Amino acid sequence: MCPHHAQKHALNPWQQQQWVIPSQANAALVCAMEEVLEVYTRPYDPQRPQVCLDETSPQLVAETPEPMSATPGHPARVDDEYERKGTANLFMVFEPLAG
């Protein structure tokens, strides 16, 4: 029997947290990052909207072999072979505090 303090899934060794840990020589970077983070704590002001920009460059691919449809007792099956069709540039601009 498990101890009363044990929790299911409390330890997941495959998961990790990633942080930017600046060296001691980068005090200016830490100061600049704190200024940026302060922007995100400001209250909503319609005269000075907080506008955020995000971007990504996904790879465009096409399936080469036809996928096999699902059948009773078997899920759909897709081959990992693909044909590269280029890339795209996606940009999103939004005002999070305005909803």
Stockholm file with secondary structure:
# STOCKHOLM 1.0

chainA/1-99         MCPHHAQKHALNPWQQQQWVIPSQANAALVCAMEEVLEVYTRPYDPQRPQVCLDETSPQLVAETPEPMSATPGHPARVDDEYERKGTANLFMVFEPLAG
#=GR chainA/1-99 SS CCCTTCCTTCCCTTCCCCCCCCCGGGHHHHHHHHHHHHHTTSCCCTTSCCCEEEEECCEEEEESSCCBCCBTTBCCBCCSCEEEEEECCEEEEECGGGC
#=GC SS_cons        CCCTTCCTTCCCTTCCCCCCCCCGGGHHHHHHHHHHHHHTTSCCCTTSCCCEEEEECCEEEEESSCCBCCBTTBCCBCCSCEEEEEECCEEEEECGGGC
//
